[in-house]
Amino acid sequence: MYGTVVNGLCKAGHTSKALELLRFMEASSCKPNVYQYNTIIDSLCKDKMVDHALEIFAKMVEKGVVADRNLAMDLFDELCLKGLKPNVRTYTVMISVYCQEGLFGIAKEFVRKREENGYLPNSVTYNVIVQEFLKQNEFQEANIFLEEMIDRGFFPDATTFSLLLHLTPSIRQDSPMQTIVQKLVNL
């Protein structure tokens, strides 16, 4: 029922009312589904409220509404095809999705492509990338991003630092990661 109302409100040009209904649904026991979110995102795009559409998309992915990673990727691509330029939060969420699915190569490629388009990772992005690689014992990749992060003037947050310290015993002594951990400890 809510889906029909959301769709009708958006088609009638009442996106703000549809957003109110979405917030009500999020707060109640009736959780919005991917189609309701997508309807609102589409309406926001048509209303040229791109930043808001991207925030709704990021929230949708963060809440796990898009359980299917392919659907999340398709939705992201669809947003880009509509001419939207994802903000750092949105693309950080997508990197996290790729990493959580074990698609590290795609995550890395995604980061590099965004950099080519002028979207440099910020501190939050780097921390998410490093954390996800560390959680999967992808130490070499984590090391690459950790070095890059530090070179660009960003530092691990408390979660990343804690994860690094926790994993230190499982990192080989001759690993470049061990050197970085020591540098961080000595800061």
C-alpha positions as CSV (number, residue, x, y, z in Angstrom):
1,M,0.0,0.0,0.0
2,Y,2.7,2.5,0.9
3,G,4.5,1.8,-2.4
4,T,1.4,2.9,-4.3
5,V,1.1,6.1,-2.2
6,V,4.8,6.9,-2.6
7,N,4.5,6.3,-6.4
8,G,1.4,8.5,-6.6
9,L,2.9,11.3,-4.6
10,C,6.0,11.4,-6.7
11,K,4.1,11.2,-10.0
12,A,1.9,14.1,-8.8
13,G,5.1,16.2,-8.1
14,H,4.8,15.9,-4.3
15,T,8.3,14.5,-3.6
16,S,8.5,16.2,-0.3
17,K,5.3,14.5,0.9
18,A,6.8,11.2,-0.4
19,L,9.9,11.9,1.7
20,E,7.8,12.5,4.8
21,L,6.1,9.2,4.2
22,L,9.5,7.5,3.7
23,R,10.7,8.9,7.1
24,F,7.5,7.7,8.7
25,M,8.0,4.3,7.3
26,E,11.6,4.2,8.4
27,A,10.6,5.1,12.0
28,S,7.7,2.6,12.1
29,S,7.6,-1.1,11.7
30,C,6.9,-0.8,8.0
31,K,10.3,-0.6,6.4
32,P,10.6,0.9,2.9
33,N,11.7,-1.4,0.2
34,V,14.1,-0.9,-2.8
35,Y,11.2,0.1,-5.1
36,Q,9.9,2.8,-2.7
37,Y,13.4,4.2,-2.3
38,N,14.0,4.1,-6.0
39,T,10.8,5.9,-6.8
40,I,11.8,8.7,-4.5
41,I,15.3,8.8,-5.8
42,D,14.0,9.0,-9.4
43,S,11.6,11.8,-8.4
44,L,14.4,13.7,-6.6
45,C,16.5,13.4,-9.8
46,K,13.7,14.8,-11.9
47,D,13.3,17.7,-9.4
48,K,17.1,18.3,-9.9
49,M,17.7,17.5,-6.2
50,V,20.7,15.4,-7.0
51,D,22.5,15.7,-3.7
52,H,19.4,14.6,-1.8
53,A,18.9,11.7,-4.2
54,L,22.5,10.5,-3.6
55,E,22.0,10.8,0.2
56,I,18.8,8.7,0.0
57,F,20.7,6.1,-2.1
58,A,23.6,6.0,0.4
59,K,21.1,5.6,3.3
60,M,19.3,2.8,1.4
61,V,22.5,0.9,0.8
62,E,23.8,1.5,4.4
63,K,20.5,0.2,5.8
64,G,20.9,-3.0,3.8
65,V,17.7,-2.4,1.8
66,V,19.6,-3.4,-1.2
67,A,20.7,-6.9,-0.2
68,D,21.7,-7.8,-3.7
69,R,25.0,-6.2,-4.5
70,N,24.2,-6.4,-8.3
71,L,21.1,-4.4,-7.7
72,A,23.1,-1.8,-5.7
73,M,25.6,-1.6,-8.5
74,D,22.9,-1.3,-11.1
75,L,21.2,1.5,-9.1
76,F,24.5,3.3,-8.7
77,D,25.2,3.0,-12.5
78,E,21.7,4.2,-13.2
79,L,22.2,7.3,-11.1
80,C,25.5,8.0,-12.9
81,L,23.8,7.5,-16.3
82,K,21.2,10.1,-15.3
83,G,24.2,12.5,-15.0
84,L,24.5,12.5,-11.2
85,K,27.9,12.9,-9.8
86,P,28.1,10.8,-6.6
87,N,29.4,12.5,-3.5
88,V,32.2,11.1,-1.4
89,R,29.7,9.4,1.0
90,T,27.9,7.7,-1.8
91,Y,31.0,6.3,-3.4
92,T,32.4,5.3,0.0
93,V,29.2,3.3,0.6
94,M,29.7,1.5,-2.8
95,I,33.3,0.7,-2.0
96,S,32.2,-0.8,1.3
97,V,29.6,-2.9,-0.6
98,Y,32.2,-4.2,-3.0
99,C,34.6,-5.1,-0.2
100,Q,32.0,-6.8,1.9
101,E,31.2,-9.0,-1.1
102,G,34.9,-9.9,-1.5
103,L,35.1,-7.9,-4.7
104,F,38.4,-6.2,-3.8
105,G,39.6,-5.9,-7.4
106,I,36.4,-4.1,-8.4
107,A,36.6,-1.9,-5.2
108,K,40.1,-0.9,-6.1
109,E,39.2,-0.2,-9.7
110,F,36.2,1.8,-8.5
111,V,38.4,3.9,-6.4
112,R,40.9,4.5,-9.2
113,K,38.2,5.4,-11.7
114,R,36.7,7.9,-9.3
115,E,40.1,9.4,-8.8
116,E,40.4,9.8,-12.6
117,N,37.1,11.7,-12.5
118,G,38.4,14.0,-9.7
119,Y,36.9,12.3,-6.7
120,L,39.8,11.9,-4.3
121,P,39.2,9.7,-1.3
122,N,38.9,11.5,2.0
123,S,39.8,10.2,5.5
124,V,36.5,8.3,5.9
125,T,36.9,6.6,2.5
126,Y,40.5,5.6,3.2
127,N,39.5,4.2,6.6
128,V,36.7,2.2,5.1
129,I,39.0,0.8,2.4
130,V,41.8,-0.1,4.8
131,Q,39.4,-1.6,7.3
132,E,37.6,-3.8,4.7
133,F,40.9,-5.1,3.3
134,L,42.3,-5.8,6.8
135,K,39.1,-7.7,7.8
136,Q,39.6,-10.0,4.9
137,N,43.4,-10.4,5.5
138,E,44.2,-8.6,2.3
139,F,47.3,-7.1,4.0
140,Q,49.1,-6.1,0.7
141,E,46.1,-4.1,-0.6
142,A,45.5,-2.6,2.9
143,N,49.1,-1.6,3.0
144,I,48.9,0.2,-0.4
145,F,45.9,2.2,0.7
146,L,47.3,2.9,4.1
147,E,50.6,4.3,2.6
148,E,48.6,6.3,0.2
149,M,46.3,7.6,3.0
150,I,49.3,8.7,5.1
151,D,51.1,10.3,2.1
152,R,47.9,12.4,1.4
153,G,47.9,13.6,5.0
154,F,45.1,11.4,6.4
155,F,45.5,9.1,9.4
156,P,43.7,6.0,10.6
157,D,40.7,6.6,12.8
158,A,40.3,4.7,16.1
159,T,38.6,1.7,14.5
160,T,41.3,1.3,11.8
161,F,44.1,1.8,14.3
162,S,42.5,-0.7,16.7
163,L,42.1,-3.2,13.9
164,L,45.8,-2.7,12.9
165,L,47.0,-3.3,16.4
166,H,44.8,-6.3,16.8
167,L,46.1,-7.8,13.6
168,T,49.7,-7.0,14.2
169,P,50.6,-10.4,15.5
170,S,49.4,-12.0,12.2
171,I,51.3,-9.6,10.0
172,R,54.7,-11.0,9.0
173,Q,57.7,-9.2,10.6
174,D,59.2,-8.5,7.2
175,S,56.0,-7.0,5.8
176,P,55.9,-3.3,4.9
177,M,52.6,-3.2,6.9
178,Q,54.6,-4.0,10.0
179,T,56.8,-0.9,9.3
180,I,53.7,1.3,8.9
181,V,52.2,0.0,12.1
182,Q,55.4,0.8,13.9
183,K,55.4,4.3,12.4
184,L,51.8,4.8,13.5
185,V,52.5,3.6,17.0
186,N,55.5,6.0,17.3
187,L,53.4,9.1,16.2
